[in-house]
Amino acid sequence: MTNKNFELACELADDLYFKFIDNLSDDIASEFVIDDKENIGSTKNTEKGSNLYWELESTIKNALDKQTESETKWQVLIFIAM
């Protein structure tokens, strides 16, 4: 995986995660995110929230890596054909 793929995967996972959380009712959202008592006004993920984020990130990274791998194969084939 390239650094660019990793950065994009993290950015997309973050966006998707918070769009998901923002659309939940408070009682359900609290299963994923809780107030961070050590940092007033901040939140932190619960174990369930962290697991969801990592699954999103992993799924996106795998998709980007497959796309990159496929593009690389095509580039090699085109180069060989020239």
C-alpha positions as CSV (number, residue, x, y, z in Angstrom):
1,M,0.0,0.0,0.0
2,T,1.3,3.4,-0.8
3,N,1.3,6.3,1.7
4,K,-1.2,8.1,-0.5
5,N,-3.6,5.1,-0.2
6,F,-3.1,5.0,3.5
7,E,-3.7,8.7,4.0
8,L,-6.8,8.6,1.7
9,A,-8.1,5.5,3.5
10,C,-7.8,7.2,6.9
11,E,-9.5,10.4,5.6
12,L,-12.4,8.5,4.1
13,A,-12.8,6.2,7.1
14,D,-12.9,9.3,9.4
15,D,-15.5,11.0,7.2
16,L,-17.7,7.9,7.0
17,Y,-17.4,7.1,10.7
18,F,-18.5,10.5,11.8
19,K,-21.3,10.7,9.2
20,F,-22.6,7.4,10.6
21,I,-22.3,8.5,14.2
22,D,-23.9,11.9,13.6
23,N,-27.0,10.2,12.1
24,L,-27.6,8.0,15.2
25,S,-29.8,8.8,18.1
26,D,-27.8,9.8,21.2
27,D,-28.5,6.6,23.1
28,I,-27.2,4.5,20.1
29,A,-24.3,6.9,19.4
30,S,-23.1,6.5,23.0
31,E,-22.3,2.9,22.2
32,F,-19.6,4.2,19.8
33,V,-18.5,7.5,21.2
34,I,-18.4,8.8,24.8
35,D,-17.3,12.1,26.5
36,D,-13.6,12.1,27.2
37,K,-13.4,13.1,30.9
38,E,-9.6,13.8,30.6
39,N,-10.2,16.3,27.8
40,I,-13.1,18.5,28.6
41,G,-15.4,19.1,25.6
42,S,-13.9,16.2,23.6
43,T,-15.0,12.7,22.9
44,K,-13.4,9.3,22.5
45,N,-14.3,6.1,20.9
46,T,-15.6,3.1,22.9
47,E,-14.2,-0.3,22.0
48,K,-17.1,-0.8,19.7
49,G,-16.5,2.6,18.1
50,S,-12.8,1.9,17.6
51,N,-13.6,-1.5,16.1
52,L,-16.0,0.1,13.6
53,Y,-13.5,2.7,12.6
54,W,-10.7,0.1,12.1
55,E,-13.0,-2.0,10.0
56,L,-13.9,1.0,7.8
57,E,-10.3,1.9,7.4
58,S,-9.2,-1.6,6.6
59,T,-12.0,-2.1,4.0
60,I,-11.1,1.2,2.3
61,K,-7.4,0.4,2.4
62,N,-8.0,-3.0,0.8
63,A,-10.1,-1.6,-1.9
64,L,-7.6,1.1,-2.7
65,D,-4.7,-1.4,-2.7
66,K,-6.6,-3.7,-5.1
67,Q,-7.3,-0.7,-7.4
68,T,-3.6,0.3,-7.3
69,E,-2.5,-3.2,-8.0
70,S,-4.9,-3.5,-10.9
71,E,-3.8,-0.2,-12.4
72,T,-0.1,-1.2,-12.0
73,K,-0.8,-4.5,-13.9
74,W,-2.4,-2.5,-16.7
75,Q,0.5,-0.1,-16.9
76,V,2.9,-3.0,-17.2
77,L,0.8,-4.6,-19.9
78,I,0.6,-1.4,-21.9
79,F,4.4,-0.9,-21.5
80,I,5.1,-4.4,-22.7
81,A,2.7,-3.9,-25.7
82,M,4.6,-0.8,-26.8
